[in-house]
Amino acid sequence: MIPGFDFSQIQTPFYLYDLDLLEQTATLAAREASRYGYFVHYAIKANHEPVVLEVLKRAGFGIDCVSGNEVNAALDYGFPANAIAFAGVGKTDAEIRFALENDIFSLNCESLEELEVIAELASKAGKQARVALRVNPGIDAKTHHHITTGLNENKFGIPLEQLKAALDFCQATSHIQFIGLHFHIGSQITSPDPFIRLCEKASEIWEAYDISAYGGRVLNLGGGLGIHYEDPAANPVPDFASFFRLVANHLEIPREVKVHFELGRSLVGQCGSLVTKVLYVKKGQQKQFVITDAGMTELLRPALYQAVHKIENPGSENPIQPYDVVGPICESSDIFAKEVMLPKTSRGDMLFIRSCGAYAQSMSLRYNLRSSAPAYFFRQKEFFSNLSNQPELSIPVFV
Ligand SMILES: Cc1ncc(COP(=O)(O)O)c(C=O)c1O
């Protein structure tokens, strides 16, 4: 996969990131967003590796967080507080206090109940909390049900019937500064329709509730843009140009409103692979199992929501045949792929599980007391393991 690199001496499994591709993706996304004056927060939950964050910081993105520790990490890695948004249905008092102390860009509030707590904590801290109201728009993102967030049955966001009450509460409470609306309808959305619906609905709500009159000046449309898991080589960079154009064509909001996004997967998904060694090729009664040294602990997505990742065995050119590729974890759901066609695979082969830049390393588990898999990075012909030996910053370390 990467000509000239000998991975045989490296302990597997590990995550491998292509920083050239990441940089290309980030540059393109930033350029296309800037055509319309849009601002992008990177959803740090997708991947919080410091080297990855460094590239995204240089590209000029803010950060979208869903925990106090993510806010802390964003600040630690040098993202400005005024570019940090913080969503989540269950923020603790300590997390809210921390966000207030650091004066972040916005607390994206998800319920009337949370709004009251934010007001109380802001009052105690003698602060004014900047708040965006996350609205549940009742839109089907047409993605896997576990990553759909904008339906009425989902726990996320303020139900539309309660929006007026929330707006009035903000207006009546001196410790809250209402800045605008927030939406996020789901992840891995591959059709334009849900985004069109979102733009129409957000515009409709903005007008119907006279959000500008309440002081609204920010419309945050969240993330969700999908990537091509089936063929990452042919589709390494998502079509940001079409995405932002679609939004620009379907939003009807006052000119002065600043549009924000929270992109995660689309920025980092394609730049990473999970590299794993084949421990055994086991002949079952009806099928052959390729048993790898990586499992659901390093890549949870297939077990969690039947996600499909392309698997490659670049070291073999033998005839293609079907395998079930499974991990070593003591769970029947520890399966990467069923009946996947691979060249003849043998013990010791290295497999590359593609599109693992997002929601792979950041979702990793210590279940079964597994060791944490390390991350390595490459840039053209250089290979390195952390920020201090990143080639651009200091002397490269070759393995
Ligand atoms: C509130 C919020 N914003 C943004 C994102 C990023 O979504 P994606 O990685 O699909 O762009 C998520 C992810 O689920 C989220 O929960």
The ligand as an SDF file (V2000), in Angstrom:
LIG
                    3D

 16 16  0  0  0  0  0  0  0  0999 V2000
  -23.2620   17.1890   17.6260 C   0  0  0  0  0  0  0  0  0  0  0  0
  -22.4280   16.5490   16.5790 C   0  0  0  0  0  0  0  0  0  0  0  0
  -21.8320   17.3410   15.6670 N   0  0  0  0  0  0  0  0  0  0  0  0
  -21.0350   16.8210   14.7000 C   0  0  0  0  0  0  0  0  0  0  0  0
  -20.8190   15.4650   14.6040 C   0  0  0  0  0  0  0  0  0  0  0  0
  -19.9100   14.9600   13.5110 C   0  0  0  0  0  0  0  0  0  0  0  0
  -20.5780   14.1860   12.6140 O   0  0  0  0  0  0  0  0  0  0  0  0
  -19.8090   13.6130   11.3300 P   0  0  0  0  0  0  0  0  0  0  0  0
  -18.6000   12.9030   11.8130 O   0  0  0  0  0  0  0  0  0  0  0  0
  -20.7950   12.6930   10.7220 O   0  0  0  0  0  0  0  0  0  0  0  0
  -19.4780   14.7700   10.4430 O   0  0  0  0  0  0  0  0  0  0  0  0
  -21.4400   14.6070   15.5050 C   0  0  0  0  0  0  0  0  0  0  0  0
  -21.2510   13.1610   15.3750 C   0  0  0  0  0  0  0  0  0  0  0  0
  -22.0360   12.3410   15.6180 O   0  0  0  0  0  0  0  0  0  0  0  0
  -22.2560   15.1730   16.5350 C   0  0  0  0  0  0  0  0  0  0  0  0
  -22.8330   14.3940   17.4410 O   0  0  0  0  0  0  0  0  0  0  0  0
  1  2  1  0
  2  3  1  0
  2 15  2  0
  3  4  2  0
  4  5  1  0
  5  6  1  0
  5 12  2  0
  6  7  1  0
  7  8  1  0
  8  9  2  0
  8 10  1  0
  8 11  1  0
 12 13  1  0
 12 15  1  0
 13 14  2  0
 15 16  1  0
M  END
$$$$
